Amino acid sequence: MADSSLPLAGLRVLDISSFIAAPAAAVVLGDWGADVIKIESPDGDANRTIMKDSGNYPKAEINYPWLMDSRNKRSLVLDLKKPPARAALDRLIATSDILTCNFPPLVREKLGLTYEAVKAVNPRMIYASLTGYGETGPDRDRPGFDATAYFARSGLLDAQRYEGGPPGVPGPAQGDRATAMTLVSSILMALLHRMKTGEGSWVGTSLLGNGLWSCGVIAQAALVGAFLPPRPPPDRPRSALTNIYRTSDDRWLQLTIVREDKLWGRLCAAIGRPEIVDDPRFAAQDERRRNSAALAAILRDAFAARDYVHWLKVLGEQEITFGVISRPQDVPDDLQAVACGAIVETAIPEMPRTLSNPIRVSFAEQRIAHPAPALGQHSEEILREAGLSADDIAGLRTSGAIR
């Protein structure tokens, strides 16, 4: 499975994390050539069963969350509560390059898995930790998921709600995947630091920090005392030219016209209403904002009169900036997503296509996705590589330290 041409080939990653954000970061490292060892408890990562356990996951015969988030990994089961398992882990730490974990600080201390403990075994180790709310502060030990820390605590959910309505519930793992890329970036910075100095280091990120970064415009405004009330509904938007509209076949488009001076006339032509270009209510940006409800009504009726395909063609011809609001069921047929490499073929028989990570480089292509491992599938293989004998491994199995 190894490919020496990939930029991270030759690096070994110990993925001692669960659920999604930190394991997804390890997936990206594996995509670019690293040997990723998934270290699980005897019960296995909860992501193995999350599709069935969570009411927010689409149900399928294929365990797609596990296949996507553990592709190309090898599985080693260690019960880290047992001293022999912890000693075996040290053998792996001594010969590995990167460790990813998302245990809260108190749990790391209890398991002897703090950065200081790992550094004592391998000073060149890059220790990457993911937390819900950060490594310090009153909430550092508080459990955090992307819905609670990334979306809720950061203000993202409230910033997106319409006035009078509740905050929307995010889809599964949206904040986790964005946060994973930040953890990858921190690891790559640490690798550069090690190349220059020979030293390992601690790096990390939090769901809260990434949520605030994603909510940057709104959050930074709040830091200087500025804020907007909840957004008005689409029939009376702040700007009718940055609003959503429904087509005759019940699809939606997102207008995002920032250069109004350039595109206002083109929009009027596109909707077949050239006479409103010079309408005093809409002739200039300030007037369009003051009369946004009236303009939104005109646009609403125009878009509702023709189907989705018509508007894709007409708006494109006029070079109007708009967003295609795709439905999840549209993704398999999105030719652009395939062309840009976002959807790729796999070597997984039951899941022939998957999502690639979004990094692109000119000098290499990502490793093709191979099946995610069964629980403990590679335990003996990995421990033998770490120098343990057959008797050592048998003793660990007898003690219940490995599976």
PATIFI-693514 format. One record per residue (C-alpha): residue in three letters; z, y, x. Coordinates in steps of 0.02 Angstrom, whole numbers, padded with zeros to 5 digits, always signed. Last residue first. Example, Ala and Ser with C-alpha at 12.3 -4.5 7.8 and 13.67 -1.06 7.14 Angstrom:
% residues 2
SER+00357-00053+00684;ALA+00390-00225+00615;
//
This chain:
% residues 403
ARG+01048-00398-00348;ILE+01162-00321-00221;ALA+01349-00291-00200;GLY+01395-00435-00314;SER+01498-00517-00178;THR+01384-00670-00177;ARG+01231-00560-00162;LEU+01302-00464-00015;GLY+01348-00628+00070;ALA+01172-00696+00043;ILE+01101-00538+00119;ASP+01209-00552+00274;ASP+01167-00738+00288;ALA+00980-00699+00280;SER+01004-00570+00416;LEU+01010-00383+00391;GLY+00899-00279+00504;ALA+00849-00138+00387;GLU+00681-00223+00359;ARG+00777-00376+00300;LEU+00869-00264+00177;ILE+00705-00197+00108;GLU+00627-00369+00081;GLU+00787-00439+00005;SER+00799-00299-00124;HIS+00614-00284-00165;GLN+00611-00330-00350;GLY+00787-00266-00382;LEU+00739-00205-00556;ALA+00553-00229-00578;PRO+00448-00106-00480;ALA+00327+00026-00542;PRO+00146-00030-00536;HIS+00023+00054-00417;ALA-00037+00234-00431;ILE-00179+00281-00315;ARG-00122+00376-00162;GLN-00162+00560-00167;GLU-00316+00625-00079;ALA-00317+00702+00093;PHE-00380+00846+00200;SER-00427+00979+00073;VAL-00258+00983-00014;ARG-00210+00978-00198;ILE-00034+00973-00271;PRO-00024+00951-00461;ASN+00049+00775-00466;SER-00071+00652-00543;LEU-00058+00605-00725;THR-00102+00426-00772;ARG-00246+00313-00816;PRO-00264+00123-00822;MET-00091+00091-00894;GLU-00076-00096-00931;PRO-00176-00145-00776;ILE-00090-00024-00656;ALA-00208+00013-00511;THR-00230+00189-00577;GLU-00365+00311-00632;VAL-00331+00497-00629;ILE-00290+00639-00748;ALA-00251+00805-00663;GLY-00397+00783-00544;CYS-00490+00942-00588;ALA-00632+00845-00670;VAL-00514+00735-00770;ALA-00418+00882-00844;GLN-00585+00968-00874;LEU-00652+00821-00972;ASP-00506+00825-01093;ASP-00532+00666-01193;PRO-00364+00584-01156;VAL-00274+00752-01178;ASP-00331+00788-01357;GLN-00194+00680-01433;PRO-00066+00796-01355;ARG-00141+00939-01456;SER-00234+01075-01364;ILE-00203+01258-01393;VAL-00360+01326-01310;GLY-00308+01489-01233;PHE-00401+01652-01245;THR-00477+01781-01132;ILE-00637+01842-01215;GLU-00789+01817-01105;GLN-00903+01859-01253;GLU-00993+01692-01237;GLY-00827+01603-01220;LEU-00761+01682-01379;VAL-00915+01625-01472;LYS-00919+01446-01407;LEU-00734+01405-01422;TRP-00732+01496-01587;HIS-00868+01388-01663;VAL-00785+01228-01600;TYR-00622+01274-01685;ASP-00695+01304-01857;ARG-00741+01463-01946;ALA-00665+01570-02085;ALA-00484+01558-02026;PHE-00527+01654-01868;ALA-00590+01802-01968;ASP-00447+01802-02093;ARG-00316+01799-01955;LEU-00408+01932-01856;ILE-00408+02052-02002;ALA-00226+02013-02043;ALA-00177+02035-01860;LEU-00258+02207-01861;ALA-00156+02261-02012;ALA+00005+02192-01936;SER-00033+02270-01766;ASN-00051+02446-01834;ARG+00065+02532-01711;ARG+00003+02419-01572;ARG-00180+02448-01613;GLU-00146+02636-01621;ASP-00067+02634-01447;GLN-00211+02532-01378;ALA-00347+02647-01442;ALA-00474+02643-01584;PHE-00373+02525-01693;ARG-00309+02628-01840;PRO-00445+02758-01814;ASP-00578+02623-01842;ASP-00697+02645-01695;VAL-00714+02461-01649;ILE-00683+02413-01831;GLU-00868+02421-01875;PRO-00914+02282-01753;ARG-00830+02153-01866;GLY-00923+01990-01832;ILE-00775+01903-01749;ALA-00860+01900-01579;ALA-00922+02079-01595;CYS-00747+02145-01628;LEU-00684+02042-01481;ARG-00818+02115-01368;GLY-00768+02291-01418;TRP-00586+02261-01375;LEU-00626+02171-01211;LYS-00637+02305-01077;ASP-00510+02433-01136;GLU-00400+02291-01200;ARG-00379+02216-01026;VAL-00228+02110-01074;ILE-00313+02005-01207;THR-00219+01842-01225;LEU-00279+01765-01387;GLN-00202+01594-01419;LEU-00306+01479-01528;TRP-00247+01354-01658;ARG-00327+01210-01752;ASP-00318+01184-01940;ASP-00505+01156-01969;SER-00533+01335-02029;THR-00453+01406-01872;ARG-00274+01464-01850;TYR-00229+01616-01745;ILE-00099+01647-01609;ASN-00060+01819-01537;THR-00090+01927-01386;LEU-00221+02041-01463;ALA-00120+02072-01621;SER+00013+02152-01512;ARG+00197+02162-01559;PRO+00155+02034-01691;ARG+00162+02061-01879;ASP+00083+01907-01958;PRO+00122+01804-01803;PRO+00311+01818-01828;PRO+00414+01950-01737;ARG+00481+01905-01566;PRO+00668+01895-01545;PRO+00737+02062-01482;LEU+00670+02122-01314;PHE+00779+02155-01164;ALA+00815+02284-01031;GLY+00980+02308-00941;VAL+00919+02290-00762;LEU+00972+02108-00749;ALA+00905+02079-00925;ALA+00731+02127-00866;GLN+00748+02002-00725;ALA+00789+01865-00851;ILE+00642+01907-00965;VAL+00513+01916-00826;GLY+00588+01769-00731;CYS+00607+01642-00869;SER+00529+01511-00755;TRP+00645+01568-00615;LEU+00793+01560-00734;GLY+00745+01382-00783;ASN+00725+01335-00601;GLY+00898+01399-00558;LEU+00974+01310-00708;LEU+00890+01146-00666;SER+00958+01156-00491;THR+00890+01150-00314;GLY+00929+01066-00150;VAL+00913+01058+00037;TRP+01032+00986+00167;SER+00970+00973+00344;GLY+00902+00861+00482;GLU+00881+00928+00656;GLY+00741+00898+00781;THR+00720+01086+00796;LYS+00540+01130+00758;MET+00484+00968+00673;ARG+00651+00961+00584;HIS+00626+01135+00511;LEU+00452+01086+00453;LEU+00526+00932+00369;ALA+00657+01042+00288;MET+00522+01153+00215;LEU+00436+00998+00146;ILE+00599+00945+00065;SER+00623+01115-00015;SER+00447+01110-00086;VAL+00475+00936-00158;LEU+00635+00996-00242;THR+00538+01140-00317;MET+00406+01019-00380;ALA+00539+00914-00464;THR+00603+01068-00556;ALA+00437+01085-00648;ARG+00444+00902-00695;ASP+00623+00910-00755;GLY+00592+01067-00859;GLN+00464+00976-00966;ALA+00567+00816-00969;PRO+00551+00780-01156;GLY+00479+00916-01267;PRO+00581+01073-01292;VAL+00682+01105-01452;GLY+00636+01272-01529;PRO+00766+01407-01547;PRO+00812+01440-01728;GLY+00717+01561-01838;GLY+00757+01735-01904;GLU+00656+01817-01767;TYR+00535+01699-01682;ARG+00600+01598-01536;GLN+00528+01602-01361;ALA+00661+01705-01272;ASP+00799+01603-01353;LEU+00734+01441-01280;LEU+00703+01515-01107;GLY+00876+01595-01095;SER+00923+01502-00936;ARG+01065+01405-01018;ALA+00953+01326-01151;PHE+00793+01282-01059;TYR+00838+01227-00883;ALA+01021+01183-00910;THR+01033+01105-01083;ALA+00858+01039-01117;ASP+00829+00999-00933;PHE+00987+00897-00926;GLY+01152+00949-00850;PRO+01319+00867-00822;ARG+01452+00996-00775;ASP+01522+00974-00601;ARG+01451+01139-00534;ASP+01503+01233-00691;PRO+01638+01344-00614;GLY+01535+01386-00460;THR+01452+01291-00320;GLU+01319+01157-00298;GLY+01208+01216-00440;TYR+01198+01201-00629;GLY+01110+01038-00668;THR+01104+00970-00493;LEU+00968+00902-00379;SER+01008+00854-00201;ALA+00893+00833-00052;TYR+00967+00765+00109;ILE+00846+00771+00255;MET+00911+00648+00383;ARG+00896+00690+00567;PRO+01085+00682+00596;ASN+01087+00501+00532;VAL+01255+00416+00503;ALA+01363+00572+00517;LYS+01231+00668+00420;VAL+01255+00550+00273;ALA+01441+00584+00265;GLU+01417+00772+00285;TYR+01282+00773+00150;THR+01402+00691+00029;LEU+01375+00509-00015;GLY+01551+00442+00009;LEU+01546+00370-00166;LYS+01689+00479-00229;GLU+01621+00634-00143;ARG+01449+00607-00216;VAL+01528+00584-00387;LEU+01621+00749-00370;PRO+01462+00841-00319;PRO+01362+00780-00469;PHE+01244+00637-00425;ASN+01063+00692-00419;CYS+01004+00610-00260;THR+00857+00616-00141;LEU+00872+00550+00036;ILE+00739+00586+00166;ASP+00700+00517+00338;SER+00760+00337+00345;THR+00820+00224+00485;ALA+01007+00263+00487;ILE+01010+00288+00299;LEU+00952+00109+00276;ARG+01093+00035+00378;ASP+01211+00156+00290;LEU+01155+00081+00124;ALA+01212-00089+00183;ALA+01385-00018+00218;ARG+01391+00056+00043;ALA+01342-00112-00029;PRO+01482-00197+00068;PRO+01606-00066+00007;LYS+01574-00100-00180;LYS+01557+00054-00291;LEU+01382+00074-00221;ASP+01320-00074-00322;LEU+01152-00089-00236;VAL+00988-00140-00317;LEU+00833-00108-00212;SER+00669-00064-00297;ARG+00507-00017-00209;LYS+00410+00135-00265;ASN+00222+00157-00290;ARG+00243+00215-00469;SER+00421+00253-00521;ASP+00399+00406-00633;MET+00234+00357-00715;LEU+00270+00172-00742;TRP+00445+00208-00803;PRO+00390+00338-00928;TYR+00239+00231-00982;ASN+00335+00078-01040;ILE+00181+00013-01130;GLU+00197-00046-01311;ALA+00211+00136-01360;LYS+00336+00255-01439;PRO+00323+00443-01418;TYR+00485+00504-01341;ASN+00599+00624-01436;GLY+00708+00490-01518;SER+00770+00436-01348;ASP+00831+00259-01312;LYS+00665+00170-01331;MET+00566+00281-01213;ILE+00721+00302-01105;THR+00731+00117-01060;ARG+00682+00114-00876;ASN+00731+00298-00861;ALA+00911+00241-00873;ASP+00895+00182-00692;GLY+00954+00004-00673;ASP+01113-00082-00735;PRO+01145-00159-00564;SER+01138+00018-00491;GLU+00973+00077-00422;ILE+00901+00124-00253;LYS+00716+00165-00268;ILE+00640+00150-00096;VAL+00495+00269-00070;ASP+00377+00240+00077;ALA+00294+00409+00097;GLY+00105+00426+00080;TRP+00064+00580-00022;ASP+00091+00498-00191;GLY+00256+00434-00124;LEU+00319+00611-00093;VAL+00262+00656-00269;VAL+00354+00507-00343;ALA+00512+00559-00248;ALA+00505+00727-00337;ALA+00487+00634-00501;PRO+00644+00535-00458;ALA+00737+00700-00434;ALA+00682+00773-00601;ILE+00676+00615-00708;PHE+00817+00497-00750;SER+00909+00433-00599;SER+00933+00466-00415;ILE+00960+00373-00254;ASP+00779+00386-00196;LEU+00788+00338-00013;VAL+00628+00406+00065;ARG+00544+00335+00219;LEU+00414+00437+00313;GLY+00272+00351+00405;ALA+00136+00421+00291;LEU+00181+00594+00228;PRO+00012+00674+00265;LEU-00094+00528+00203;SER-00213+00451+00328;SER-00091+00310+00371;ASP-00111+00234+00198;ALA+00028+00115+00149;MET+00000+00000+00000;
//
